[in-house]
Amino acid sequence: MEFEVINKNKDELVFMVNGADIAFVNAIRRICMMEVPTIAIDDVNLVKNDSAMFNEVLAHRLGLLPIASDIKSIEGLVMPDECDCGEYCPQCSVPMTLNKKGPCVVYSKDLESLDQKIKPVYDTIPLLKLKEDEEVCLEAYAQLGIGKEHAKWQPTIVCAYKFYPELTFGDECTSCGNCAGACPRGVLQYNNNKVEIMDLTNCSMCKSCYRACDDRVINISFDDSKFIFKIETDGSIPPEEVLLKACDVLSDKADKIIEIV
């Protein structure tokens, strides 16, 4: 099995997997979404809320805030079901407070965490608006969890794969260039009376080029042992960490099956 990184930045990773089957790739996809632990606010104690926003709505917004969950941030924290405290303690949770008085717009940066490593990833997410003399005061607890329990613990925004496309031209091709003009993603380009393939990985196999070809000499297929995989996160955890953790989880599952058998 071979891996090749196609594109990588802070929150997105696109790579190619060669020599795998669809069952393996789909298992990685599901684990990335559902079984990689992240931190999210799980409990909110509202002391005072004079705003027009209902308590439940504010608690829901707080729960969906992306919280820093990389390896360094969550070091030392355990899953709630692995802790003996029964409720909340420094070993399994991180307390956060919010105290603001209007008039103002309350942003995610106003949420103060006891652990400076574990805090909202983005400072400018609006939570609510306070008018003159309105006040909000609350205490929240952030804990580790996985996407199978609730969507707020899903680290990925996009986690998908597709077969590696294959695009060929028949000998009858006259290089008219109609296919290049019809391609919505710029995969084909017409240069010097010749159609060139620019970026095959960007092809969605929509067949717009095939329909634009008068002679129907374009062949579109895919390699079922080669995949293009894309992971995009909400910023709480780098995509490469999501992938590595998913591989570890899958490896542990395989070891358990071997032991049972």
N, C-alpha and C positions, 0 to 999 in steps of 0.2 A: 504494500500500500504506500502511495506517495502523496505528499502534501505540497502545495505550492501557493504561497500568498500572492494574491492578485492586487489587492488594495487594502491598506490599513491606515486608520487614523485613531483619534482618541476614543471614539464611541462606535466605530464600525470596523468590521473585519470581513473581507471577502477572500475566500481561498478555494483552491481546486483540490478535490480528492480523486485520485486515480487508483483503480484496482480494488474498489470496495463494491459491496452490493447495497441495494436499496434498504434492506432491513437494518444494516449497521448505521447508515447515514440517518435514517429516520429515528433510530434509537437515540443517537446523539442530539438530534433536533428536539425531541421530546424532553430529554433530560435537561438540556440547556434552558428550556422554558419552565419546567416544572420542578426540578429537583436540585437546582443550584441555590444555596441559601443566600439571602440578602436581609438587610435590616429595613423594617418599616414600623411606623407608629401603630401600636396595637391597642392601646387603651388611653382614653382621654378623660381627665377629671376636670370638668368646667366649674370653676369657682364663681365666675361672674361673666355674663355675656349680655351686654345692653344693645348689641347690634341688631339689625333686622334679619340676620342670618340665623336659621334654626341651629340648635346645638348639634343635631345629628348631621346636618350638612357640613358644618365646620369640622366635626370629627372625621367625616368621610374625606374631606379635602386634605386634612393633616395626614391621614393614613396613606394617601396616594403620593405624598411628597417623596421624590427620590432621595434616599439617605445614603451617604458614603458607606460602601460595603466591601471595599477591596480587602485583600488579605491583611494588610497592615492595620486597617481600621478595626476589623472584627477579631483581631488576635486576642485570645483570652475569653471571648464570649462563648457560651454554650447554648444549644437549643433549649427552649423552655421545658420540654418534656425530659431533658437530661439533668435538670436542676432539681435539687431537693427543697428549695425554699418554699414552694407551694404557691407563690404569687410573683413578687418582684424583688430582685436583689442585684447587686453590682455584677454578679457573675453571669446573669442571663438577660439583663435589661439596662437601658440607659435612660435616665430621667431627663426630660426637657421641659422648659417653662416658657410661657408667653404672657407678658404683661404690657399692654398698650392702652393709651387713652387718646381719644379723638380731639380734634378732627385729623384724620390721617388714613392712609391706606396701609394695612398690615401686610407685610411681605414675609416670605420664608426666612429671610435673614434675621427677622425679629424673634425667631424661635431660638432660645438659648439652651445649649446642651451642656450637661455636666462633663462630658468627654468631648474635647475639641476636635478629635479625629472623627467622631460620629456626629455629623450635622448635615443639614440639607445641602445637596450638591449645588443647587442654583439659588442665588440670593434674591432674585427678582420675580419669584412666583407669587402673584397676589392671592391672599387668603380671604380677606374681607375688608370692608370699608367702614370706618367709624366716623360718626358725625360729632358735633360739639357735645362734650361731656359724656359721650358714650365710652364704655370701657370693656375690655376683655381680659380675663385672667384665667389661666388654665395650667394644668400640669399633664404632661403626656409621657408615656413610656414606650420606647422603641425596643423591639425584640427581633431576634432571628426567626426566619420562617422560610417556607418554600412555596412555590407557585401552586402546588397541588392543594394547599390549604386556602389560599386567597390570591387573587390577581395582583394585589399590592406587593407581593413578594416575588413577582416575576421580574427577573433582571433584564429580559429582552423585550424590545419593542418590535423588532423584526427578527425572525429566526426561520429561514427557509432555504430550500435547495432546489436545484433543477438539473436535469441531465445536460451534459455538455453538448451543445449543438454542432451539427455537421452540415456544411453548405458546399455544394459542388455545382459546377456548370457543365452541361452536356456539350458534345462536340459541335452541335448545331447552333451554338450561341453566336449571335451576330454583333455582340457588344453594343447594343443600341442605347443602353444606359437607363432604360425605363425602370429597371429594378432598383437602381441606386436612388433615383428620385422618389420612389415609393416607400423606401425603408424609413420608418419613423424614428429609428434610434441611431442612424448614421453608421450602421454596420458596413454598408456598401458605399463605395465612392467611385465616381466616374472620372478618371484622369487619363488624358492622352489616348482617347478612343478605346479605353479599356476599363472594365469593371474590376475594382480591387476590394478585397475584404480587409477592413480596417481593424475592427475589434469584434471578434467572433464571440467572446464571452458576454457581450452586451446583447446578443441576439435573443429575442423572446420567442422565436419560431412562430411568429404571427402569420406568416405566409403572405404578407403584403407584396413582397418582391415576386413571389410566384404568380400572384394574380395580375401583377403589372406586366409580366413577361408574355408577349404575344405568342411566342413559340413554345412556352411551357418547358423550357430546358433546364430549369433550376430544380435541383434535388435537395430537399430539406429533411434531415433526419437527426438522430442523436446517438451518442455512445452510452449504453446503459451500464457501463462500468466506470464512468467518469462523471463527476458531479461538480457543480459550482455552488458553494455554500456561502450564505451571507448571515452574519450576526450583527445586529445593531442593538445597543443597550440604551438605557435611560440615563446613563452617566454615573450610576451608583457603583458600577464595577466595570473594569476594562473588558472588552470582548474576548481578549486572549485568555484572561483568567476564567471567564465563563466556559470557554471551550476546554481548557485544561481540567477544570473541576468536573465538567460533564464526563470527560474521559475517565477520571478517577472513579466517579460514581458507577459508570458502566463496568469498569474493571472489577469493582467490589461486588457488583451484582453477579458477574460471571463467576467469580471465585465462590460465592455462596451456592450457586447452582452446581458447581463442580463438587463441593463438599456434600451437598444433599444427594447427588447421584452416586 
